[in-house]
Amino acid sequence: MFIRVIIAFFILIVLIISPFSARAAEDILSVDKTLIIQIIIFVGTIFILNALLFKPFLELVGRREKLTTGTIEQANELRKKVEQIINEYNTKLNEARAQAIEERNEIRRQAQRAYEEIIKKAREEAQALLEEAKAKLQSETKDIKEKVRSDIEVLGREIASRVLGKEV
């Protein structure tokens, strides 16, 4: 809207100056009042455009750049935070894995000790049963030998009596 007013203002100035410029067309290289008026219009236009167009545009570009740069910086900060969180997560995960491996190894060591203890007890019990069985076998063998000895003596006498035909 404001730019339309400025454009209308310039058109009005051009219409006012055009009769003067017609006279100036006759003598193109001569310096007269119109040159001064054109310089004043040019300088005035620069000031008006600077105030109404260039400064707001440059401020807009500056704000936009600031927002863009700020957003990029924010994104970089968020990326760094995410990387830090991921690193912390990986560190904690590795610690948890190491702890789990250590606990598993400890459980295995305990199971190995329990296994060895059970095997040791079983061997001791088997050894005790074996010793007991050997002792019982020796005892029974002794008893059988004693029984057989008395029977052997009786049988030996009978066989000798039969072979000799008389009693021994």
QUIZIZI-V26225 format. One record per backbone hydrogen bond with DSSP energy under -1.0 kcal/mol. NH is the residue of the N-H (numbers start at 1). CO is the residue of the C=O. If there is no record, write none. Layout:
NH&CO, NH&CO
This chain:
5&1, 6&2, 7&3, 8&4, 9&5, 10&6, 11&7, 12&8, 13&9, 14&10, 15&11, 16&12, 17&13, 18&14, 21&17, 22&18, 23&19, 24&20, 25&21, 37&33, 38&34, 39&35, 40&36, 41&37, 42&38, 43&39, 44&40, 45&41, 46&42, 47&43, 48&44, 49&45, 50&46, 51&47, 52&48, 53&49, 54&49, 55&50, 57&53, 58&54, 59&55, 60&56, 61&57, 62&58, 63&59, 64&60, 65&61, 66&62, 67&63, 68&64, 69&65, 70&66, 71&67, 72&68, 73&69, 74&70, 75&71, 76&72, 77&73, 78&74, 79&75, 80&76, 81&77, 82&78, 83&79, 84&80, 85&81, 86&82, 87&83, 88&84, 89&85, 90&86, 91&87, 92&88, 93&89, 94&90, 95&91, 96&92, 97&93, 98&94, 99&95, 100&96, 101&97, 102&98, 103&99, 104&100, 105&101, 106&102, 107&103, 108&104, 109&105, 110&106, 111&107, 112&108, 113&109, 114&110, 115&111, 116&112, 117&113, 118&114, 119&115, 120&116, 121&117, 122&118, 123&119, 124&120, 125&121, 126&122, 127&123, 128&124, 129&125, 130&126, 131&127, 132&128, 133&129, 134&130, 135&131, 136&132, 137&133, 138&134, 139&135, 140&136, 141&137, 142&138, 143&139, 144&140, 145&141, 146&142, 147&143, 148&144, 149&145, 150&146, 151&147, 152&148, 153&149, 154&150, 155&151, 156&152, 157&153, 158&154, 159&155, 160&156, 161&157, 162&158, 163&159, 164&160, 165&161
